[in-house]
Amino acid sequence: MPGNNMLLFSFVLSLSVLLALTLFLLWHSYLVASNQTTIEFYCNRMDASDARREGKSWRNPYNLGCVSNYEQVFGMTRHWASWLLPTFRPPPGDGVVFPCLDLDEVMHDV
């Protein structure tokens, strides 16, 4: 029955796309929660391993906490349900300088 084969193929294809999009959503939710881009993730990972070799602890200087990070990306003082809607409010920072932690908190002895 060719109809059943097409149905099975469509189901497997749809399930594969759903899995890929779910992983994509989870990965980017993590990146927003830690306030970093994909490139920054790999650079920060190398910085953290270098600091660990030196016996120090390292933190991402732009990670202000999960809620603050989401507010920086999706909009300040807006309800979370309106994050996907456009806004006329400018983002925090001037496009070059963004809010970050004190430098003393970024790397310290363990």
Secondary structure as the mmCIF struct_conf table of DSSP 4:
data_model
#
loop_
_struct_conf.conf_type_id
_struct_conf.id
_struct_conf.beg_label_comp_id
_struct_conf.beg_label_asym_id
_struct_conf.beg_label_seq_id
_struct_conf.end_label_comp_id
_struct_conf.end_label_asym_id
_struct_conf.end_label_seq_id
HELX_RH_AL_P HELX_RH_AL_P1 PRO A 2 ALA A 33
TURN_TY1_P TURN_TY1_P1 SER A 34 ASN A 35
HELX_RH_AL_P HELX_RH_AL_P2 THR A 38 ARG A 53
TURN_TY1_P TURN_TY1_P2 GLU A 54 GLY A 55
STRN STRN1 LYS A 56 TRP A 58
TURN_TY1_P TURN_TY1_P3 PRO A 61 TYR A 62
HELX_RH_AL_P HELX_RH_AL_P3 CYS A 66 PHE A 74
TURN_TY1_P TURN_TY1_P4 MET A 76 THR A 77
HELX_RH_3T_P HELX_RH_3T_P1 TRP A 80 SER A 82
TURN_TY1_P TURN_TY1_P5 TRP A 83 LEU A 84
BEND BEND1 LEU A 85 LEU A 85
BEND BEND2 ARG A 89 ARG A 89
HELX_LH_PP_P HELX_LH_PP_P1 PRO A 90 PRO A 91
BEND BEND3 PRO A 92 GLY A 93
BEND BEND4 GLY A 95 VAL A 96
HELX_RH_AL_P HELX_RH_AL_P4 LEU A 103 VAL A 106
STRN STRN2 MET A 107 ASP A 109
#
